[in-house]
Amino acid sequence: MGNRILSIAANTFRETVRNKILYVILAFALLVIGLSWFLADLSVGELTRIIADIGLASTHVFGVVMAVFIGITLVSQEVERKTIYLILSRPVPRWEFVVGKALGLSLTLALTTLVMSATLFLVHAGYGREPEIGIFIASAGIYMELVALTCLASLFSTFTTPVLSAMFTLSMFLIGHVSGDLMVFGGRASSRAMQAGSKILYYALPNLENFNWKNDVVYGKVRSAGVILGASGYLLCYFAAVLCVACLLFSRKDLK
């Protein structure tokens, strides 16, 4: 079982890293991160803070684009190329296919996030003459958020078209950064039904702010690496459930 999943993951990783569109997105991200050096000279304020702000924001935005782009192709690309029939004709359970694909996509995102964060680290250190380890901590949070979005995109791709999958995933990205406010506003509601509903939505929807540590780096309040452990636990629990639902839906999907 483990060998089959790892084989699917490795094959998915090889396919995605060869995708030219992925390289175009990554090139734009690196260009913006590099330009932050020059933008800092044109701005008023603490220059290293501006570089960190622009660089982490670029890593975040372009990472989300990559996660959505590669996540929505989980099923559609394999169906279009007819390779899914070859894979499933072998003794490969459908859930192993979904998990293996998600793992492979996560490895691709790990590589691209590492490239962007390392570039930002070098630009920041070159300008400020002082390395900022917090960039890698914030980038780890960004990466975990991208893995979460990939799992959601994989879920949506099992039952709808790539366009709708992208729309749903981007919607969850936006909602995930304001889901914490649901609990606050729901607690102020006079109706108990509204309060209960807000709590249900809060726990059902992803809370992507758990991975957002960019401002801590920008304003010099770098968190310790221990914060990664707590966020990893949340990611493992919540999005393991998402993948379980994706596997269930895909197991019932008619591929004819």
N, C-alpha and C positions, 0 to 999 in steps of 0.2 A: 504493500500500500504506500509506504513512505517513498519508495523508489519511484513509483509512478507519479506521485505528486511532484517530487523534485525534478523529474524528467520533464513534466509539463511546464513547471516553473522556469527551468533552464531554457527550454525552447521558446517560451513566451518572452523571456528576457532578451534572447538573441534576436527575435523578430522586432521587438520594440526599439532596441538600440540601433537597428538598421533603418528605422523609419526617418525619411528625410524631413518630414514636417516637424518631428520632434527636435531635430537638430536646428531647424529654423527658429523655433520657439526658444530653444536654449541659447542660440546666438544672440537673439534680441535681448534676452535676460542679461547675458554677460555684457552686452553693449551698454545697456542702461546702468548696470552696476559700475562699469568702467567710467561712464560719463559722470557718475556722481562725484568723482574727483574734481572735474572741471566745474560742475554745478555748485560745488561747495565754495569755490573761489568767487562765484557770482552772487553768493548769498550773504546775508548778514546774520551772524550768530556763531555759535560754536561749530567749527567746520567738521570736526570728527563726528559730532552728533548728527549733523546733516548727512554725512556719508553713510553712517549706520542706518539712519531712518530711511533714506532712499534705497539703499542696498537691500535691507530686509524687506521693505515693501515690494521691491521688484522680485525678490526671491519668492515671496508669498503669492503675488499676483500671477506671475508666469508659472509657478508651480501648480496653482489651481487650474490654469489652462491646460497644462500637461496632464494632470490627474483626470480631468474631465475628458480630454481628448482620447487618452489611452483606455480609460475605464469603460466608456460607452461602446468600445469595439470588442468587448469580451466575447459576445456571441455573434454579432452581425458579421464581423470580418471572417470568422471561421465558417459561417454558413455560406457567405458569398464565394469563398474559395473552395467550398466543398470539403475542406479538411476535417471538419467536425465529424462527418460521417465515417471517415477513416479512423479517427481516434476512438469514437464510441463503438465502432464495430469490434474493437478489441475488448478484452475483459477490463474495461476502465469504467467504474461507476461515475455517474454524472457529477456527484458531489466532489469527487476527486478532481474532475476537470475544472470545476468552478474554483475550488481552493487553490489548485495549482496555478491557474491563470492569475488569480488575485495575488498570490505570492510572487509570481514573476513580475507583475506590474509594480508591486511594492519595491522589488529590487531595482527596477528601472528608475523609479522615483528616488530611491536612496542614492543612486549614482548621480543623477542630475542635481539633486539638492546638495550633495557634497561638493560638486563642481562649483555651483553658484556660491555656496557659503565660503569655500576656500578662496574663491576669487575676491569676494567681499572682504574677507579677513586680510588678504594681502594688500588690497587697496587701502583699507582702513589703517593697517600697520604702516604702510608706506607713507601715508599722509601725516598720521599722528605720531609716528615714530614710537608707538607703544601698542603692543598686541592686545586685542580685546577678545578674550576667550568666550565672553558672553555671546558673541556672534554665533558660535557653534551650539550653545545651549538654546538660543532662540531658534536657530535653524532646525534643531532637533524637534522643537515644538511644531514648527511649520511642517516638517516631514510627517509627523504623526497625524496632523490634520489632513495632509494629502492622502495618507493611507486610508483615513476614514472616508474621505470623499471617493476614493477609488472603490472601496467596498460598497458605498451607496450607489455609485455608477454601475458597478457590477450587478447589484440587485435590480436596478431599473432596466438594465439591458436584457435581463432574462424574460421580460414580459412586454416590452414596448420597443419602439423604433429608436435608432441612435439620436435623432433630433429631439424627441421627447425625453429620452434619457438624459441628454445634456441639459435640457430645461429643468427637469426635476432635480438634477444634481446641483445645478447652480442655485436653485431655489432653496435647497437644503443648506447650501453654503451660507446664503444670506440669513436664513432663519437660525442656523446654528450659532451665529454670532450675536443674536438678540434673544435667544431662548431664555437666558437668565432673567431678562426683564419680565418674562411671563409670570414668574413666581412673585416678583415684586408687585406688579400691577394686579395680579390675581388676588394677592393677599389683601389688597385695598378694596376689593369688590364687596358690596353689601350682600350679594347672593352667595350662599354656600355652594350652590351648584357651580357658579363661576370659579370659586376658589378651588373646588375639587377638580374642575376641568383644567384649570391652569396648572395644577400639580401634575395631572396625568400627562399633559402636553410637555411639561418641563422634563419629565423622566423619559417620555417616549421619543422626543426629538433630541438630536445630538447637541451637546453643549461644546461647541468648538472653541469657546473662550478658555477652556481648560488647557489649550495648547498655545495660547497667545501670550508670549513673553517678550514681544518686540519692544514695547515701550520701556520695559525694565532695563533693557540694554541701552536704548537711546538716551534715557535720563540717568544712566549711571547706577541703577538699582539692580544690578545683576543678581539673579537668583542662583542658588547653588545647584549643582548637577543633580542633587537628590530630588528636585522637583520633577525630573524626568520619570522617576520610578512611579510616582503617584499617577501621572498622566498616562503612563504605559499601562497601568492596571485598568484605568477607565477605558482606554482604547481596546484592550484585550477583551474586556467583558461586554461592552456595548456592541462593538462591531463584529465580535464573534457571533453574536445573536443575529446581526444583519446578514452575515454570510450564511448562517443556518437557514434563514428565510430564503435567501437567493438560491441555495442548493435545493430547497424544497420546491420552489417555483420552477427551477430548471429541470428537475426530475419529472415534472408533469408537463413540460413544454413539448408540443408536437413539432418536430423538426422536418416533417415531410413537406 
